[in-house]
Structures are given as C-alpha cells and as structure tokens.
C-alpha cells in the first residue's frame, strides 16, 4: 500500500515496514486494554466491587490471560462469523498479492478458531502454575 503512495524515484520504500510494526504493537496494546475493560465490566455486572483496583487485577496473570483471550475470541468471532467478511475479502483482494478465495471462508470461520482454542487450552493445561 505504501508503495502506491510513494512518488516515482522516492527513497522511503525501505521504511515502509515501520508503520506495519507500529500497527501490530498498537493492536497488541489495545487488545490488552480492551481485556481490562471487559474485566471491569464483568465485575460491574456481577456486583463484585471488593478490591477492584488496577494493582490487584494486574498482579493476577490468570485474570489478564483470561480476559485477553475473551477479547481475542470476541473480536475473532465478530470478524469471522459473517460480520465483515465481505468487506475483508473486498479489501484483501485489491492489489497484486494473493487473493482470498470463496472456499477459504470455512477455514477461517471454523478450522482456525478450533486451532487457536486448542493452542490456548493446551498452553493453560501444560503451564506450570505457582
């Protein structure tokens, strides 16, 4: 995409990966923050206001990992179960790279979530909890 914006003969093409890395870092940060917000909302809905401090939440890896996973699963479900698939395919198929084929939708919709869930559950089961 950045190559299309660059003027012919421009020398900035080498640095086009910096925005991509920056976006991945921002996505990782905001996914964690969204998990915190879901945790606080869950605590609000259940009426558990005792010890609802940031320090107690951040000190518990189980809470952080659980609500990070909830965030990832929610976003993945929203994006893979039809809400936005057509827009994704339309945007992904512009340009000269690989194209998304119609037969790929069940792979993204069913197989990939099963693989991600397996890796997550396997990681939780084999992690050495203190």
ZILIN-V123521 format. One record per run of one state. SS is the DSSP state (a for helix, b for strand, c for the rest). FROM is the first residue (numbers start at 0). TO is the last residue. Records with the same first field share a line. If there is no record, write none. Layout:
# ZILIN-V123521
SS: FROM-TO + FROM-TO
This chain:
# ZILIN-V123521
c: 0-0 + 5-10 + 46-52 + 58-59 + 80-83 + 92-100 + 126-129
a: 1-4 + 11-45 + 53-57 + 60-79 + 84-91 + 101-125
